[in-house]
Amino acid sequence: MEGYLAGSLNLHKWAADAADVFSEQESDKGDNDTVSLKSLFRELYEIYKDNLKSFWEVQSLEHYLKNNIVPKGLRVNILPAERSRTDNLLKKWEQEALASSFRFMNILLDEERIALDNSSKRLKESIDAILRFKTDPEFTRREAVLESLVDKFYTLLKNRKHKQFIRDLSEFREKRAFVFQEKTVGEYPLTEASTSDLESSDSERRGDFVRPFPSPQGCYISRRIFK
């Protein structure tokens, strides 16, 4: 067998290595193994988090719709003008607000399902890429750390969603989900719907604005501030 110096230059290998170096493909050779592994695990954790967020959003929206309730942030809480608020109108208004909220939820559900599908694909690709490093001495330790972090994040989201569901379910059962279900005298929502400019004076239309402040019940009400 010829010695190193007596042999010919391995130009074919050099050319192949050059093609790898000047490409966008992640390198898994040489002194950058540990750095690449660390970077891949960090990226994998972020993809796991994104995937879990989409998973729990899909589950949440599906179960809220199944139980005919709406998350707090998706409830339509605008009121008709005060002079129009009869019991009959408010009952119809509540039905329409609930239907609108459900439509918003279904729109979001469609988008979250797409996001979940996309993040699941990215997750699989990232796992496949990182498994190329499974013979690395650091792989097992980093894999254990990743598992622990993912489990903690999963539990955090699960517990948060459960608390929100119990809160929202209770508010619907106790008729506290919408502002107009609590017809407290003197309280108004931040947005008041009106079909006519006659609901406000000329001076109000020219320059007045509404500044929200919290009521004792925690709902935002409006106060007219005049210039």
Secondary structure, DSSP 8 states (H G I E B T S, - for coil): ---TTTS---HHHHHHHHHHHTSSS---SGGGHHHHHHHHHHHHHHHHHHHHHHHHHHHHHHHHHHTT---GGG----B--GGG--HHHHHHHHHHHHHHHHHHHHHHHHHHHHHHHHHHHHHHHHHHHHGGGTTSTTHHHHHHHHHHHHHHHHHHHHHHHHHHHHHHHHHHHTT-SSGGGS--TT---S-B--S-GGGS-HHHHHH-EEEEEE-TTS-EEEEEE--
